[in-house]
Amino acid sequence: MKTPSIAAKTQSVSRPKGCSIESYNTNEAEEEPPGKFSISGELEEEPPGKTANNRHRFFGHITDNLWNDWKWQFRNRITTVEQLAQFIPLSAEEQAQLRLVTMRYPLSITPYYLSLINPHDPDDPIKEQAIPSILEMTMGSMGVEDPLDEKGDSVVLGLVHRYTDRVLMVLTDICPMLCRHCTRKREWRNGWVRTPGEVEAMLDYIRHHKAIRDVIISGGDPLTLSTRRLEDIISRIRNIGHVEIIRIGTRCPVVLPQRIDAELCAMLAKYGPIWLNTHFNHFREITPEAAEACDHLVRSGVPVNNQSVLLRGVNDTVEAQTELCHGLLKIKVRPYYLFQCDEVQGTEHLRTPVEIGIKIIEGMRGHTSGLAVPTFVIDLPQGGGKVPLQPNYVLAQTEDELVLRNYKGHIFHYRNPAKQVHEKSPAEAVIPVGDAAGTIVDSGLKLESEGAQNADRVVVRS
């Protein structure tokens, strides 16, 4: 999708020597060490249109040890338009537009995820998710800040209890990358982490509500917290007897796969069953680094599901979704949900008509493995919850029969079983001839042939 935010460029990408990239701070020094790292050096030219990973082009002077350190990646996020312009071609007008956008909706991209962007493609699907667009402002009157009314379903600060048997713990509003389609875009302006007292209030609520069997840890991205702090929270959840499963919602396998390190996986392995829901939206996000991160999780006993968001110009075709879901299965990730993009202010330019999602599911169902087909859902406004949508395969229905359409468009009549089963006496029961009949003979019951009209049947006599 072409937007006014980033125009097509054909000149080479260069940036000055000595530029430095710094982060905004959190309260935990061990998860985001203070200080700056210098990102400098001339870029090697790459032919326009090439979509290969740009790590060595953008960050060729960064050692593997630093590149694979999630704390380095986190500290060196690109958070200003000036930093972004050192990697992505931006005119003076575009930079002015993006500064206006980031005054309301900030910018944050990890060096790793930035390296996946093709700077010469104005419609790059990776760019669309990461780089601000002026349309976030010009279409900003559409939608609402909190379309799912999470505030209305918050029982204590940071704990959303909408469904009877599960709760959502929002531990922080900090993310490695600020996705432009984020449902909690309203939270970007602050930069907070829940205090120990606030976390204890959430846990106390869970302890006193025994119907809760499923706890979802979310944010922001909860994996921006240190492993030590995560373990403190997860271990206390696991000590609540009626909690059966813990889920973690994170985009780290996609935007910061370095975070899935041995220390984290060893910790998670101690407190299962833990499920991890991540958020791949495009096939190009499935890199060797992302695959390795998911493999580490699965080998640690943590199944990985994917919750994709349907985005205009990113993944809004049958081909794009099929390629994504096939790629996910290859790296041991199950396609779980395909979400209609929520009605969040600042995201209207990325939302698609609902019928697009239904047509995508119709184009996948039957044409590929059912395991590769996610459930298309709308998360209803005002806290209405998730509603699954699918193509209409039922053309007509009576008490006795359904008329169904299959994935090829062929029509079939299907007999509908009776609501109540009327038992027959053994004398009236009719059994097909074959192995079953032989079994009955062995039991001592008498079998009589009914003649040519019923040559394939036998009647059981008591």
Summary of the structure (lengths in Angstrom):
residues: 462
radius of gyration: 27.6
end to end distance: 74.4
largest distance: 96.4
contacts: 1419
relative contact order: 0.09
helix: 33%
strand: 19%
